[in-house]
Amino acid sequence: MNTSYQRLMRRALIMSERGWLDVSVFRCPQCGRCYVDASWYVVELESDIECGSCHEVFNTKKQVTDRVMLKFKIDAEGKFLEAEVAKHIHLGG
């Protein structure tokens, strides 16, 4: 069955652009709450944050558990179509 919606989605995927975002996953060392933020903030700036759950202040870079490059497909109107993990980035250290 070839509905109008399916044709529209195929066309949108063909006409899509791509965007990229390097993100890091880290956990609060006190309560274990998981966070995701841009790697430039977490790794490059080595920011200290306050946990929203337990209020522990900690350094994000020291608590990173994963870092990935996300790939986004974006339609001709600049709207997100989908996202996927393009690559895991070595944490070093």
C-alpha positions as MATLAB code, in Angstrom:
seq = 'MNTSYQRLMRRALIMSERGWLDVSVFRCPQCGRCYVDASWYVVELESDIECGSCHEVFNTKKQVTDRVMLKFKIDAEGKFLEAEVAKHIHLGG';
ca = [
       0.000    0.000    0.000;
       1.502    3.310   -1.089;
      -0.224    6.080    0.855;
       0.327    9.783    0.418;
       2.010    9.855    3.817;
       4.520    7.158    2.796;
       5.340    9.029   -0.435;
       5.769   12.250    1.512;
       8.117   10.585    4.023;
      10.240    9.039    1.254;
      10.488   12.426   -0.433;
      11.431   14.112    2.852;
      14.208   11.570    3.465;
      15.598   12.081   -0.032;
      15.568   15.862    0.402;
      16.953   15.781    3.928;
      20.083   17.446    5.215;
      22.275   16.274    8.057;
      23.390   17.842   11.312;
      25.846   16.589   13.920;
      26.172   16.978   17.689;
      28.909   15.638   19.979;
      27.311   14.734   23.332;
      28.545   13.208   26.573;
      26.714   11.112   29.149;
      27.673   11.533   32.798;
      26.311   10.558   36.212;
      26.130   12.286   39.547;
      28.700   10.560   41.786;
      26.387   10.916   44.796;
      22.975    9.679   43.600;
      23.711    8.265   40.136;
      21.312   10.491   38.182;
      22.164   10.396   34.481;
      22.680   13.552   32.406;
      23.414   14.245   28.726;
      24.913   17.513   27.515;
      27.034   18.908   24.697;
      30.610   17.631   24.948;
      32.074   21.110   24.555;
      30.451   21.949   27.895;
      31.115   18.650   29.671;
      34.583   17.704   28.422;
      36.187   20.823   26.968;
      35.108   23.314   29.667;
      35.254   20.698   32.454;
      32.258   22.377   34.051;
      31.106   21.881   37.613;
      27.353   21.458   38.013;
      24.891   20.918   40.825;
      22.808   17.753   40.587;
      19.117   18.530   40.223;
      18.203   15.581   42.459;
      20.606   15.494   45.398;
      22.303   18.923   44.979;
      25.821   17.446   44.963;
      28.266   19.731   43.115;
      30.642   17.789   40.871;
      32.944   18.065   37.861;
      31.267   16.749   34.724;
      34.432   15.635   32.904;
      35.433   13.335   35.755;
      32.034   11.567   35.630;
      31.677   10.923   31.865;
      30.491    7.389   31.060;
      30.086    7.729   27.269;
      30.636   10.203   24.440;
      28.971    9.920   21.050;
      28.509   11.785   17.805;
      24.806   12.061   17.018;
      23.689   12.393   13.402;
      20.390   14.148   12.695;
      18.393   14.060    9.485;
      16.706   17.397    8.902;
      13.989   18.129    6.334;
      13.916   20.998    3.849;
      12.005   23.130    6.368;
      14.686   22.650    9.046;
      12.678   20.146   11.109;
      14.167   17.000   12.676;
      13.265   13.753   10.941;
      15.372   11.301   12.936;
      18.516   10.920   15.016;
      21.039    8.126   15.407;
      24.356    7.412   17.081;
      26.897    7.842   14.283;
      29.981    6.998   16.325;
      31.242    6.366   19.842;
      34.136    8.660   20.699;
      37.041    7.315   22.761;
      37.091    8.891   26.212;
      40.860    8.848   26.566;
      42.610    8.849   29.906;
];
